[in-house]
């Protein structure tokens, strides 16, 4: 989801000494894995420590859970045992670029790169992965990454933000609201969400007033007062991590009692579930995919996913912090089965024309549909619900509101 933001982007040039290794490894690397005795290697480059460590750790667990399920139930991917290699960039995009380039220059290329768990990691990692002709797939959802002509081997598992916002506008119209206020981050991902919300509101005939903040801001009181002066009927907030706490605290301090809906990244911020009983969250609503809401009737794929996640310990973060990574590997496995190959070009082509199995292994969305011109999945707005903020049980919120 879609969670989550420095805007500095610095691409480093791989050491010359690594070029020979990359060329030498191309015959057996990403994409050709060789004999079935060779592993199918996934590199995930994210911050398992640092400001987004909880989400980075969950993303790694989701990737490892998928590998474990595939190795146990299907003997890996086309007979290749799936192994996961973790690079801890500590939430720093520059470090992410350095670590990934060093990894690619060190020997045989991996088969798949998970380009971080947040957009600021993805915007530096995807160009590196695609330049090395390695398939990249994962949660970073900045709109610039969905560019098949520029990044032919990059696939996004989180749907385009416009689908989130179309679903939100359906909820707004169902409650007969006609005027919405929105506060969102000025970082790359927040800006893309803001743009998508404006587009969806215009199409729905909803008036939208907006304000932005920087992730380093310690107060957003002035922005909230600006929005309050326009008298919106509902407030929509976008943010991830500490900015969410700033927004909610300032909203509470102002005493502005307007219905407030947090976006999908807000809903996947660990502190939201942790502090659900605090007064600043009283009445807070969250936009969430249905997977993140408890259901007594879990399908087999979801049970397998949850059981695999529990092997790493209690699930303390919202499921969407791990489920997209889990799905990304299951999608690759389906593509390999369809293509009868683990070669990068064949995997990419299979994903673009992915056949939907009767009982898919993925869990976040019911279907993932890509195309040669769109590497973000299309899906129905009915996948989203709006729920009250609450504590989590096994990574799921308690249930939907009306």
MOCORRA-V362244 format. One record per residue. N is the residue number from 0. RES is the residue in one small letter. PHI is phi in whole degrees, 0 to 359 (999 if undefined). Layout:
N&RES&PHI, N&RES&PHI
This chain:
0&x&999, 1&x&52, 2&x&999, 3&x&135, 4&x&999, 5&x&291, 6&x&255, 7&x&285, 8&x&237, 9&x&224, 10&x&261, 11&x&261, 12&x&272, 13&x&298, 14&x&304, 15&x&303, 16&x&299, 17&x&280, 18&x&295, 19&x&296, 20&x&295, 21&x&296, 22&x&293, 23&x&292, 24&x&276, 25&x&296, 26&x&288, 27&x&239, 28&x&269, 29&x&321, 30&x&117, 31&x&229, 32&x&25, 33&x&70, 34&x&294, 35&x&294, 36&x&285, 37&x&280, 38&x&283, 39&x&260, 40&x&261, 41&x&245, 42&x&255, 43&x&244, 44&x&247, 45&x&209, 46&x&268, 47&x&277, 48&x&236, 49&x&96, 50&x&297, 51&x&244, 52&x&299, 53&x&297, 54&x&288, 55&x&297, 56&x&296, 57&x&297, 58&x&297, 59&x&296, 60&x&299, 61&x&297, 62&x&294, 63&x&293, 64&x&298, 65&x&298, 66&x&300, 67&x&296, 68&x&295, 69&x&295, 70&x&295, 71&x&282, 72&x&261, 73&x&230, 74&x&68, 75&x&95, 76&x&245, 77&x&52, 78&x&86, 79&x&264, 80&x&298, 81&x&274, 82&x&237, 83&x&242, 84&x&248, 85&x&256, 86&x&248, 87&x&266, 88&x&269, 89&x&60, 90&x&78, 91&x&253, 92&x&301, 93&x&295, 94&x&295, 95&x&302, 96&x&296, 97&x&298, 98&x&298, 99&x&292, 100&x&295, 101&x&297, 102&x&296, 103&x&293, 104&x&274, 105&x&273, 106&x&161, 107&x&301, 108&x&290, 109&x&288, 110&x&275, 111&x&217, 112&x&242, 113&x&272, 114&x&280, 115&x&86, 116&x&241, 117&x&228, 118&x&295, 119&x&293, 120&x&282, 121&x&298, 122&x&291, 123&x&262, 124&x&276, 125&x&300, 126&x&300, 127&x&292, 128&x&298, 129&x&290, 130&x&296, 131&x&273, 132&x&60, 133&x&247, 134&x&296, 135&x&239, 136&x&204, 137&x&169, 138&x&274, 139&x&310, 140&x&236, 141&x&299, 142&x&299, 143&x&293, 144&x&280, 145&x&273, 146&x&217, 147&x&302, 148&x&290, 149&x&268, 150&x&236, 151&x&294, 152&x&251, 153&x&255, 154&x&229, 155&x&260, 156&x&266, 157&x&275, 158&x&297, 159&x&304, 160&x&301, 161&x&297, 162&x&291, 163&x&304, 164&x&284, 165&x&296, 166&x&297, 167&x&300, 168&x&294, 169&x&298, 170&x&294, 171&x&299, 172&x&294, 173&x&296, 174&x&262, 175&x&62, 176&x&273, 177&x&238, 178&x&225, 179&x&238, 180&x&258, 181&x&219, 182&x&238, 183&x&214, 184&x&289, 185&x&275, 186&x&288, 187&x&300, 188&x&290, 189&x&302, 190&x&296, 191&x&292, 192&x&293, 193&x&300, 194&x&296, 195&x&295, 196&x&294, 197&x&298, 198&x&295, 199&x&293, 200&x&296, 201&x&299, 202&x&294, 203&x&272, 204&x&73, 205&x&258, 206&x&282, 207&x&234, 208&x&254, 209&x&233, 210&x&213, 211&x&239, 212&x&219, 213&x&264, 214&x&298, 215&x&270, 216&x&296, 217&x&265, 218&x&209, 219&x&235, 220&x&303, 221&x&296, 222&x&294, 223&x&294, 224&x&295, 225&x&299, 226&x&290, 227&x&300, 228&x&296, 229&x&271, 230&x&57, 231&x&290, 232&x&274, 233&x&207, 234&x&248, 235&x&246, 236&x&244, 237&x&238, 238&x&175, 239&x&216, 240&x&77, 241&x&300, 242&x&302, 243&x&298, 244&x&298, 245&x&297, 246&x&299, 247&x&294, 248&x&293, 249&x&293, 250&x&296, 251&x&293, 252&x&296, 253&x&293, 254&x&74, 255&x&276, 256&x&264, 257&x&243, 258&x&308, 259&x&235, 260&x&243, 261&x&271, 262&x&286, 263&x&299, 264&x&288, 265&x&299, 266&x&294, 267&x&262, 268&x&281, 269&x&307, 270&x&294, 271&x&296, 272&x&289, 273&x&297, 274&x&257, 275&x&302, 276&x&272, 277&x&286, 278&x&299, 279&x&291, 280&x&254, 281&x&298, 282&x&84, 283&x&294, 284&x&253, 285&x&229, 286&x&275, 287&x&211, 288&x&285, 289&x&300, 290&x&303, 291&x&281, 292&x&244, 293&x&300, 294&x&222, 295&x&282, 296&x&247, 297&x&278, 298&x&291, 299&x&302, 300&x&300, 301&x&292, 302&x&297, 303&x&299, 304&x&297, 305&x&297, 306&x&297, 307&x&294, 308&x&292, 309&x&294, 310&x&293, 311&x&270, 312&x&120, 313&x&302, 314&x&274, 315&x&251, 316&x&245, 317&x&306, 318&x&303, 319&x&294, 320&x&284, 321&x&233, 322&x&291, 323&x&293, 324&x&296, 325&x&302, 326&x&298, 327&x&301, 328&x&287, 329&x&294, 330&x&294, 331&x&297, 332&x&298, 333&x&294, 334&x&296, 335&x&296, 336&x&297, 337&x&292, 338&x&276, 339&x&57, 340&x&199, 341&x&247, 342&x&290, 343&x&307, 344&x&300, 345&x&291, 346&x&297, 347&x&297, 348&x&296, 349&x&295, 350&x&297, 351&x&294, 352&x&233, 353&x&295, 354&x&275, 355&x&269, 356&x&291, 357&x&297, 358&x&232, 359&x&295, 360&x&276, 361&x&280, 362&x&228, 363&x&284, 364&x&245, 365&x&291, 366&x&225, 367&x&237, 368&x&239, 369&x&251, 370&x&210, 371&x&301, 372&x&258, 373&x&215, 374&x&262, 375&x&253, 376&x&288, 377&x&264, 378&x&200, 379&x&274, 380&x&302, 381&x&292, 382&x&292, 383&x&260, 384&x&224, 385&x&246, 386&x&231, 387&x&285, 388&x&298, 389&x&203, 390&x&288, 391&x&255, 392&x&235, 393&x&51, 394&x&80, 395&x&242, 396&x&285, 397&x&290, 398&x&169, 399&x&284, 400&x&258, 401&x&281
